Amino acid sequence: MEKKEEFQKIFKNIIDEKSSSMTSSIWKVSSSILSNYQIKYLRRMISNDSIRIKLYSEEKDVHYINIPIDVDKVLPETN
């Protein structure tokens, strides 16, 4: 995210605030403080994303599966 200029521009106020009081590398941001434009941007950004899970079998094989992210469960719909 740090390398994406559009992301930096849209979320500059949140990034600045979190960076100045950073005690952890995990930032919790409530969707209620985001503008409709910011929510739409995030929805678009994660809509084609997935979570990658690594599975191990007894034979010591490794398998990866990708589970798509359900954007509607992650972020509220905007008008």
C-alpha positions as CSV (number, residue, x, y, z in Angstrom):
1,M,0.0,0.0,0.0
2,E,2.8,2.4,0.8
3,K,3.9,2.4,-2.9
4,K,0.5,3.2,-4.3
5,E,0.2,6.9,-5.0
6,E,-3.6,6.9,-5.3
7,F,-4.0,5.0,-2.0
8,Q,-1.6,7.5,-0.3
9,K,-3.6,10.5,-1.7
10,I,-7.0,9.2,-0.7
11,F,-6.0,8.0,2.7
12,K,-3.4,10.6,3.6
13,N,-5.1,11.9,6.7
14,I,-5.5,8.3,8.1
15,I,-1.9,7.4,7.3
16,D,-0.5,10.6,8.8
17,E,-2.5,10.1,12.0
18,K,-1.6,6.4,12.4
19,S,2.0,7.0,11.6
20,S,2.4,9.7,14.2
21,S,1.0,7.5,17.0
22,M,2.3,4.2,15.7
23,T,2.8,1.6,18.4
24,S,2.1,-1.4,16.3
25,S,2.3,-2.4,12.6
26,I,-1.4,-3.2,12.7
27,W,-3.7,-0.3,12.0
28,K,-7.4,-0.7,13.0
29,V,-9.6,1.7,11.1
30,S,-13.3,1.7,11.4
31,S,-15.2,2.0,8.2
32,S,-17.5,4.6,9.8
33,I,-14.7,7.2,9.6
34,L,-14.1,6.7,5.9
35,S,-15.8,8.7,3.2
36,N,-17.9,7.1,0.5
37,Y,-15.1,7.7,-2.0
38,Q,-12.6,5.9,0.3
39,I,-15.0,3.0,0.9
40,K,-15.6,2.6,-2.9
41,Y,-11.9,2.7,-3.5
42,L,-11.2,0.0,-1.0
43,R,-14.1,-2.2,-2.2
44,R,-12.7,-2.0,-5.8
45,M,-9.2,-2.7,-4.5
46,I,-10.1,-5.9,-2.6
47,S,-12.9,-7.1,-4.9
48,N,-10.6,-9.4,-6.9
49,D,-8.3,-10.3,-4.0
50,S,-8.2,-13.5,-2.0
51,I,-6.7,-15.0,1.1
52,R,-4.0,-17.6,0.5
53,I,-4.0,-20.6,2.8
54,K,-1.3,-23.2,3.1
55,L,-2.4,-26.7,3.9
56,Y,-0.1,-29.6,5.0
57,S,-1.0,-33.2,4.6
58,E,0.3,-36.2,6.5
59,E,2.6,-37.1,3.6
60,K,4.2,-33.7,4.1
61,D,2.8,-32.4,0.9
62,V,2.0,-28.7,0.8
63,H,-1.1,-27.4,-0.9
64,Y,-2.2,-23.8,-1.4
65,I,-5.8,-22.6,-1.8
66,N,-7.1,-19.2,-2.5
67,I,-10.3,-18.1,-0.9
68,P,-11.9,-15.0,-2.5
69,I,-12.7,-12.2,-0.2
70,D,-16.4,-11.4,0.2
71,V,-16.3,-7.6,-0.1
72,D,-19.8,-7.1,1.1
73,K,-18.9,-8.8,4.5
74,V,-15.7,-6.7,4.8
75,L,-17.0,-3.2,3.9
76,P,-20.5,-1.7,3.8
77,E,-22.1,-0.8,0.5
78,T,-22.1,2.9,-0.3
79,N,-24.6,4.9,-2.3
